[in-house]
Amino acid sequence: LGLTIFAIIYGTRRYDPAGRNDAILFAVGFESLFKLAALMAAGGLAIVLLTDIDQIARQSALEQLADNFAPSHIDIDFFVITLLSMTAIFCLPRQFYVTVIEARSGEDAIRARWPFIGYMLLTTLVVLPISVAGLALLDAGTPPDTFVLQLPLAAKLDSIAVLVFLGGFSAATAMVVVETIALATMVSNDLVAPALLRNR
């Protein structure tokens, strides 16, 4: 209900589907920075935890992580997932909304290039210690997708766990709101508006 109200207030209060909506861009920017801050907090915790364990456990976790990325494990799934990830920038509603609907000009993509690359590099670098710490400290059956949340819980650091949870929640919230508005814009532009224009 809250997401619906937010989308109505900030996404559909005016009939200007091609217009720039600074409130939505601010929400997306804020959630991206908040999510990165939460991820970096979890990464910092992972580094601290790795310094407290013995060398053998740390080396074993590093070997296990390296084994997951060994060339022998690269199969057709790797290339399919990579291709899908590359095409997501053109096909997903959120990317369409930010890069097409909200863009003032083609120069926006040029200005955003290096900040985006830096953002992705930071995210990737933070994931590495989280992965190693998760493999070294958590139970063998723990799903890797939950390492970022399970590490602070295992360390009894509820404040970092709450921060990580809120980071994931804010990312999901922004994703739902932006994609809802983007899909609504697509439907109104391609289905509703042509039907109304054909009917006098």
N, C-alpha and C positions, 0 to 999 in steps of 0.2 A: 504493500500500500504506500509506504514511504517513497519507494523508487518511482512508483507511478505518479505520485503527486509532484516529485522533483522534476520528472520528465515533462509533465504538463506545464508547470510553472516556468521552467527555464528553456523548454524546447518548443512548445507550441503556443505560447502566449501571443505570438504575432504571426501572420501569414506571410512569411518571407522565406521560403524553403532554401533559397540560394544565398541568404544573408549570413553574415558572420555572427556567431553567438559567443560572445566573450565569456559568459558565465559557464558554458559547457567547457570551453578551452581552459578556463581557470580550474574547474573541477578535475579535468584530466591531468593538467600539469601538477596540481597539488597531490593527487593520488599517486602519480608517478614518483614524485620526490619522497612522499611519505613511505611508499612501498620500498624504494631504494634505501631509505634510512633504516627501516626495519630489517631489511636484508643485510645491511652492513653491520647492524648491531648483532645479528645472529652470526655473521662471519667473524666479527671480533671475538665473540664468545667462543666460537669454534677454535680460533687460534689460541686463546688462553687455555682452553681445555686440552688442546694438543700438546702444549708445553708442559702440562702436568702429568702426562702418561709416559711410560717407559719407551725407549727407542724401538724395542722389538714390536710392540703393538702398533706404533706409528708406522714403522716400515712395512708391516704386514698389510695395513690399511692402504698405504700408497701402492703396494704391489697389486692388491686387489683392484684398486681404481684403475691402475695402468692396464691391467689385464682386460678390463671392460672395454678399453679403447684400442686394444691390439688390432692390427690390420686383419688378422684372421677372423675377427668378429664382424668385420664390415661385410654386409650382404646387401641384397636388393632393398630391404627395408630401410637401410640407412639412406640410400639415394632417393627413395620415394618420400621419406620424411623430410629430407633436405629440400627436395623440389616443392613439396607442399608448404614448407616454411617460407621459401622464397616467393611463392605466388600469393601468400597470405597478404602481403603488403598491397596487392592490387584487388584482392577478392573479398576480404573480410569487411563487414559494414563499418567497424570502428576505423580501420585504416582509410576506407573510402571517405568517411565523414571528415576526418582530420586533414587528409591530403587533397581532397577535391572540394568538398562543400565549404570548409572553413579557410581555405587558402585564399589570400588576397591576390597573389600573383605567383608565377613560376619561381620567383626568387626565394619564396618561403622554403621550398625544398632544398635550395642551395644553402641557405642560412642554417637550416636544421640538420644538415648532413653531419658536421663534426660533433655537435652536442649529442646527436643520436648515437654515433659511433662510440663516443666516450661513455654514454649511459650503458650501452650494451657491453662494453669492455669491463666496466665496473661490476656489472651484474655477473658476468662470467667469472671474473677473478674472485668474487666473494663466494660463488658456488663451490669452488674447488676446496677451500678449507672446511666448508660445511660438509661436503661429501666425504672427505677423509675422516673428519671427526665422527661423523655418523657411522661409518664403517668400523671405526676403531672402538667406539664407546657404546653403541646401541646394540640391541639384540639382533641376531642374524636375520630374523624374520621381519624386521621393521621395514616397511615400504620406503624406498629412497625419497619418494615425493614428500614424505612427512618428516624428513631429517631436520628441516629448518624449524619445525615446531617441537619435535621430540627432544632435540638437544637441550634447549632451555628448561623443558619440563624435567628431564633427567637430572639436570644440574640444580633443580629446586629454585630456579630463578623465574618466578612467576611474572615479574614485571616485564622481562624480555619476551616471555611467551605471549603475554597479552599484546605487546607491541607488534610481534610477528603476526599474531592472529588478526589484529586490526589492519595491518598492512595488506594481508591477503584479502580481508573483507572489503577494504577500500578499493582494491584493484578490481574485485568482482563487481562491486557496486558501480564504479565508473564504466566498466565494460557493459553491464546491462543497460544503464541509462543511455550511453552513447550509441550503442547498437540499436536500441529501441528507437531513438530519434532518427538514426540513419535509415533504418528500415522504413519508418514512417515517411521520411522524405522521399525514399525510392518509390513507395507505393503511391504517394500523392502526386509525384511528378510523372510517373509512368502509367498509372492506372486512373486515378481520380481526376486529375486535371484534364487529360485528353477527353475523358468521357463528358466532363462538364463543358468543355469547349465545343464539342460536337453537338451538344444539345442547346438550342437557342433558349 
